[in-house]
Amino acid sequence: MANHMAMGLLFLGGGRYTLGNSDAAICSLLASFYPRFPLFGYDNRFHLQALRHIWVLAVEPRCLIPRDVDSRKVIFLPVKIKVADTTGKTGSLQLMAPTLTHDFDAIRALRVDSPRYWPIFVDYDQTPQFKDSFIRNQTLWVKRRRGYLGYYEDPHCARSSFVRSTGGATGDIVCLDIPELLDSHTQSSRDFSEFMISFSEDDRITTFAERLCSDDTRMSSTKAVDKPRIQAERAWVTFCQAALMDCFAADKPAILPAYMTMHAMRTRNPEESGTTTAAMLDLVMLQGWYRRTKMLRPPLVRTQVIKSVFLASAGKLDALRQNEVFMGHLRDYVNGRSMNEAGGQSRRVIGRQLAFYLSQSETPPISTLSALKILYVETVQGGVTKGIAPNSLRSALMMIMKETVKKTLGLEWQWEAILDVILCWMRG
């Protein structure tokens, strides 16, 4: 009987239960473990054998079980628990969960003490509802940081992505700005998909690494006519690797589609797709928000990537300014006239070019342009009557127009675009 009781106490609830220390629990244990054991099963001379089973009244579920929110599996996790004794003195205990804890009444706070998981601190004195939930469930849900493995797979943190020796595109974030700088033909590039699969359980990340971050141009044609296509494909692979590594290291996989859109905006011509203009408007608003907001932490989207998109778009704007056909349509627009009749595809292409120009240069809408045109014409005519040359008033009027649009609409109207609009007004 003593052996059986000892085995039962040792493996209470599979290791998830323990004995309480309340007065009722102590009385139950004394009655159950009375040290006069029977000689046979129905020997009740010294102690009633039914009392041997009331030790179950002292059993309490008191096991802290951490689980990963992504895999929902039980994990190993270092935790720090703040406890208080009967006199009110507090102390800290550092434990490796899953583990049995102190009496719930003595626990004051709990903290996740691991760089591999996002920090959690719960003060049960300030939030008693969390303590009630913890007593009922005894489960602590945590989220693992990107680039780390669990304590079961990597006990000494020797396989973290941050201790991995990276090289080439996979470790150089500058490739987000100029992916043509580095060649994706490196050993780290060929092993990139296996590396991401070993550190991530997200199917979206592993599929992205397997499908878009593998350089298959090694066996491509070496003809001169195929070199631009091969270089563009290698730049795309390099950018995908750098973007995935940046999102993975900063634990922001939701930003990956935004990086892909910005790369497409940097490489496509304005007339190829109407979605480029919509994405450019979003990017303009994002840049304005970053400019007006004092950031206390690194932004989700790297500002260098945004600047590289606008730098590439500036070259496309210069090309549009050299296009006499486009400037004619711009002149019709700013003067309130409809575009000349053209074929369906030509009208669509011109509309996309015009939308790209207006969004990239942050030109105000036609209603604002009409009001500014009236102001410009009246000011110039008034200056001419007083003997002031129009060119002398142009700089001051441009400054007034830019500040007016900035204060009323929050747009940073480009100087070149203001000059284009004024020239279109002058030419009618």
N, C-alpha and C positions, 0 to 999 in steps of 0.2 A: 504493500500500500504506500509506503514512504517513497519508493522508487517511482511509482506511477504518478503520485502527486508532484514529485520533483520534475518529472518530464513534462507534465502538463503546465506547470508554472514557467518552465524554461521556454516553451514554445506557445505562449498565449496568443491565440489568434494569428498564428504564423509570424510572430514577432511584432505584431502591431498593437498589442495590448500590454498593459503593465498593471501593477497593484497601486491602489490609492493610499494616501496617508491621512485620510480623515479619521475622526473618532469612530464612526460606524465601520469603516474599512478595517481599522485595527482590531475592533471587537470581533469582527467576522474571522479575521485571521487567527486570533487567539483561540476562538472556539473550534476552528477547523484543524489547527495544528497542535492540539493538545497532546503532549508528548507521552501518552500512554496508548500505544497501538494495540489492537486486539490480537488475540492468538488465533482466532478463526473468524469467519465472515459474520456470524451472528453473536459475537462476543460483545455484549453491552454492559459488562460489569463495571468498568471504570469510566466509560465515555459513550454517549449515544452516537452510534456510527452515522446516523443521518446528518449530524452536525459537521461531519467531515466535508460536506459538499457546499457549505455556505460561504466558502472562500470566493465563490464566483461573485458574491455581492461586493467584493473589494476590487474587482477587475474594472479597469477604465481604458477606453481607446485613447491613446495618447502618443500617436506616431505622426511625425511630420513627413509628408510625402510630397516631394517636388515633382512636377510634371512639365514637360515641354509643350507649349501651346501649339506648335506646328505639328509635331509627331504624336502628341498626346501620350508619350511614353514616360515611365518613371525614370528619373535621371539622378545622378549624383550631383550634389550641390552644397558648397560650403555656406553655412548661415551663421549669423551672430545673433544670439538671443540675450535680451536684457531681462534679468529676473530679480525678484525682491524676496528677502526672507521675512520671517515673522516679525522681526524688529523694524522693518522698513528699509534696511540697507540694500542697495542694489549692486549688482555685479553683472559681468558679461561672460557668456559661454560661447565658444566657437566650436561648432559641430559640423559633421559631414552628414547631410541628409541623404536618404531616409534614415531617421533615427528617432529613438524615444526621447521625449522632451520632459521638462519639469511639469509640475502641476500647473494647469492652465491659469489658476488664480494667481500664481506667482509670476507669470510671464507679463512683462510690461511693454516690450517692443521686439520687433524682428526685422533683421536686415539681411539682404542677399550680399554676401561677401565674396564676390568672384568677378574678375574682369571678363569672363567669357559670357556672362549673361547681363542683361540690362538691369540696372540697380533698382531695388525695391526696398522701401522702408515703411513699416507700418507701426504706428504708435497706438497700442490698444487702449491706453488711457484716454486718448483724444478721440478715438473712433471705436467705441464699444461694439458697433454693429459688425465691424470686421472680425472682432474677437468671437462673437457669436457664430458667425459664418465659419470661422476657422475651427471652432469646437465641433460643429456639425460635420464638416467635410474633411478637415485635417489635410487639406491639399493646398499646395502653393504653386500657382501657375506662373511660369517664367518664360522669357523669350531669349533664345541664344543669339548672341551677336554674330554678324557675318564674319567669316574668316576664321572662326574657332570651331574646334571639335569638342564634343562632350568629354567629361572626365573618364568615361568608360573607354572611349576610343583613343584618347590622348591624355593619359594621366599627368604627364609632366609638361604639357603645352609645347611639345617639340615639333608639332606638325601644323602650327598656326600659319595662316597665309602671310602674317606679318614677319615671320622669321624665315620665310622662304626667300631664297635668292632669286630675284626677278631680273629679267633683262629684256631688251627689245620693247616691242609695243605694249606688252602686257604690264610693264611696270612703269611706263613713261606716260603721265597724264597729258604732257604737251601734245601728244598725238590727237587729243580731242580738238585742239585748235588747228593743227596742220598735220593731218595723218600721212601726208606724203614724205614727212621727214625720215621715218624709219621704215625699213623693209620688214614685212610680215614673215619673211622666209627665215625664221630662226628656230632653234630647238625649243625654246619656250613657247613659241607660237604653235608648234606641232603638238606639244603636250598640254596646250591650254585647256582644251575641252576635258581631258582627264583630270586636270587640276581642279576645275570648277565642279565637276561631278563629285569629287571626293570631299568637297567642303560645303556643298549645298544639297539640300533635299527638295528644293523647289523645282518642279518639273519645267517651269517656264525658263528658269535660268539655265538649267542643264541643256534643254533643247536649243536655246539661243546659242549657247557655247558650241554645241555640236554642229548646228546647221550653218551659223553665220560667222563663226570665228575660226574656221578651218580654211587654210590657204590651199586651194586646189589648182593654182596656176603654175605649179612646177612642171607639170607635164603638158602645158599649153603650147601653142604654136609659137615659134620664135621669129615669125615673119614680121617685117617692119610695119605692115599694115595692122597687125594685131597688138602691137606694143601699147598704144594708148588705151585699148580696152583692158589689157592685162594690168597696166599701171593703175587704172581706175579701180579695178577689182581688188588689187592689193591694198590700195588706200582705204577701200571700204572695209576689208578684213581688219586692217590695223585700227581703224576707228572703232569698229565693233568690239575689238578686244579691249581697247583703252576705256571705252564707255562702260562695258560690263565690269571691268575691274574697278572703276571708280564707283559705280553704283553698288557693287558687292562689298567693297571695303567700307563705304559709308553707310551701309544698310539702308539703301534707298532704291530698291529695284523698280518701284513705280515710276521713277524718273527716266528709265531706259527708253520708253517710247518717245519721250520728249527729245532725247539726244538723237534718236534716229530721224525724227522730223527735222531737226536743225541741220543735220548733215544733208538731208534731201534739199532743204532750202538753200544750202550753200552750193550745191552742184547743179540744180535744175535751173532752166531758164524761166522767166516769169510767165511766158505764154504756154508752157507745157502743161500746167495744172492750175486749176482754180483754188485748190487747197493751200497753195503756197501763200496766197494773199491772206487767207484767214489765219494761217499760222504766223505770218509776219505781224498781223495786228495783235495777236496774243503776245508775241515776243516784244513788241513795242510797249505794251502795257506792263509786261513783266520788268523790262528795263526801267521804265518810269517808276515803278513801285520800289525797285532796288535803289534807285537814285534818291527817292524821297524818304526812305525808311533807314533808320540807323540799325544795322544788323549787329546783334550781339553774338552771333554764331555763324559759321560758314553757311552760305546759301545752298539751297538744294541743287539749283542749276548753276554751274560755274559761270561767273561773269566773263571769264576769258572766252568761253565758247560762244556766249551771246555776242561779244565784240567781234569775234571772227566771222559770225554770220552777217553782221552789219557791214563789216569790211568787205566781204565778198559781194554783198548787195550793192555797196557803193560803186563797184566797178560795173555792175549791171545798169545802175542808174546813169552812169556816164555814157554807156553805150546807147541807152534810150535817148539821151539828150542829143546824140549825134545823128539820130534817126529823124529825118525831116518829116516823114509821114506821121510818126508818132507825135512830134511837136505840133503838127497841124491839128491833130485830134485833141491835144492838150489845150491848144488855143481855143478850139470850139467849146471845150468843157468849161474853162475858167470864165469865158464870156457868156455862158448860159445858153449855148446853142447845142443842138443834138449832133451826134456824129454823122458824118456823111454815110449815105447808104452804101453797103458793101455786102459781099456774100456772107452767108451765115457763119462760116468758119472764120473769115476775116474779122467780122464784127466781134466774135467771141475772143479771138486772139487780141484784138485791140482793147477790148474791155479788160482782159486779164493784165495786159501791160499797163493800162491806165490805173487799175486798182493797185497793182504792185508799186507804181510810182507814188501814188497818193499815200499809201500806207507806210512805205519806207521813208519818205521824206516828211511824214507827219503833217501833211497838208490838211488844213481845216476843210469842212464840208462846203458845198456850193453856196449854201445860205450865208455862211460867214464870209466867203469870198466875194459875194455880191455886195455885202455891206462894206467890206474893205475896199472894193473897187470904187464905190461911191465916195468914200473918204479920200482915196488917193486922187481921183479925178478932180474933186472939188479943191483939194489942197494945192494941186499942181496948177489948176486954172487961177486960183487966187494968187499964187506966187508969180505967175506970168504977168498978171495985171500989175503987180508991184515991181516988175522988172527982175525977178529972181529966176535964174535958170532952173529947169526941171531937174537937171543932174545934181544940182546943189541940194535939192530937197529929198533926193532919192534915199540917201543913207539914213537921214532922220526918219523918213517914213517907213523904211524897212525895220528900223529898231522899234518904232511904235507898233507896227503890225505884229512883229514877233512877240513883244511883251503882251500885247492884247490877247493873242491866241494862247499864250502860256497861262495867263491869269484866268481866262474864261473857260478854256477847254483842257488845260493841262498838257498841251502838246508842245514838243520842242521842234518847231517848224525850222527846217534847215535853211541856211542862208541861200544856198544855190537854188532851192525850190522857190524861195521868195522872189529871187531875181528872175527866175523863169516865168513866174506868174505876172510880174510887172511888165516884162517884155511882151508877153501874150496880150496884156491889156493895151499896151502901146500900139501893137500891130493890129489889134482889133480881130 
